[in-house]
Amino acid sequence: MAEDAPLFADVVAAAERLAGRIVTTPLLSHPLLDEIAGGRILLKAEPLQQTGSFKLRGATNAVRQLPEAARAAGIVTYSSGNHGQAVAAAAAAAGIAASVFMPADAPAIKRESTARWGASIRLYDRAREDREALALAFAKEHGATIIPPFDHRDVIAGQGTLALEIFAESRARGITPEALLVPAGGGGLIAGCALATSGVAPETRVYAVEPEGWDDTTRSLAAGERVANDQTGSGFCDALLAPRPGRLTFAINRAHLAGGLVVSEAEVRAAMAFAFRHLKLVVEPGGAVALAALLAGKFPAQGRTIAAVLSGGNVDPAMFAAVIGESL
């Protein structure tokens, strides 16, 4: 594993740092989901997080550890929406200025929510411009600190607090999940969850879930090295459109993950509709992939207890209305 990668102890420290600063989201279940999957399914409801996704965990953990000099110079990041909003919120809570490079085609709700926290929004062309290069140039010009979406030890450690909560609540009910299904884009969330799981429930197997055409983590695990997406797949799961796994995230995931699952856009749409109709939750496309895998029978849940992460709920209202309308 990379020498600068976080460890389980960093996830534990992040949980202590985040206490009282984030929502401890609930672990939900539904008898119809259990019947369809054939097992006992526990869903971590991160759409109920303060900024509507798990990203607030990593952003807050990173921001809270900035030295005073760095705070004065401000923060910059790049994001399709959820990380940008999380950094904006964490920066606002700490009294720090934040600038966010966002793709021009990001859902309007994500751009508006990020701006609402007081961040400066800087749009770029996802197909023609390099967001990392743009942020790096800005950081050099203004002396700002870059907090990337996933390939950062403090961000990864913060995301792992989600899994600590899953196991704490499930064990309070007298059960431990046999497997944990986690959405994967750049791999920060699942890397943090894998670290947390290795420390508190090493017998639980962790699986990445990705949309078709953006299954870089699944293919990278099979290849034993980082493999890039060709970026021609559907953009429906906008939160998961990372070009390839991160250096730190893949080092962790290669060591800890049991495998990967891939779901279609149709399966994701069905999962979003299920969550709305039966769980009364708004789940964005990227946040619904783990649920999609269970509903579509992509994972053998029969007779087993499985935990899955609903990672976010920041979806464009018009898109969401169309998806729900399809299911009626």
Disulfide bonds with the S-S distance in Angstrom:
none
